[in-house]
Amino acid sequence: MQNDRSREVLAGEIPVPLAEPRPEGVVAARVENDYDEILFLRLRQLRKIVADLDHVPPFVVFHDRSLKEMATFYPGTGVALLDIYGVSEAKLKRYGRRFLDAIDKHCTEHGIGPEQRSG
């Protein structure tokens, strides 16, 4: 049962803001083409395995944006991983070690040194 206000909203008579506008000059952080594609693909494969084990869709583990940031900054610690978009304390505890291990392995195999990594 709808009230009058709901009908007005649905009819478009009352505007409903969907998000707070960003302050002028503030741009969202973006990682587009400056990421290690080989690592990104490795992390996507790992995400699929982890998601299948947990019986959840892959995006529940991490979004592509998170994986791209991991493949850009090569986090080497849990603290550095928390700086990645979409990585919460809970996800760090649940998935962090697996993803950090995959990043470490990739960095070792491709000669990516600590000076190129965050954390």
Residue pairs with C-beta under 8 A, 6 or more apart in sequence:
2 10
5 14
8 14
9 16
22 28
29 85
31 65
31 68
31 69
31 72
32 68
34 72
35 68
35 69
35 71
35 72
36 71
36 72
36 74
36 106
36 110
37 71
38 106
38 110
39 70
39 71
39 74
39 102
39 103
39 106
40 67
40 68
40 70
40 71
42 102
42 106
43 62
43 67
43 70
43 71
43 99
43 102
43 103
44 58
44 64
44 67
46 98
46 99
46 102
47 58
47 61
47 62
47 67
48 58
50 61
50 95
50 98
51 57
51 58
51 60
51 61
54 60
54 61
61 91
61 95
62 70
62 86
62 87
62 91
62 95
62 99
63 85
63 86
65 85
65 86
66 84
66 85
66 86
66 87
69 84
69 85
70 81
70 84
70 99
70 103
73 80
73 83
73 84
73 117
73 118
74 103
74 106
74 107
74 112
74 116
74 117
74 118
75 81
75 83
75 84
75 100
75 103
75 117
75 118
75 119
76 100
76 103
76 104
76 107
76 114
76 117
76 118
76 119
77 100
77 119
78 92
78 96
78 100
78 119
79 119
80 117
80 118
80 119
81 87
81 92
81 96
81 99
81 100
81 119
82 88
82 89
82 92
83 118
83 119
87 96
106 112
107 113
107 116
107 117
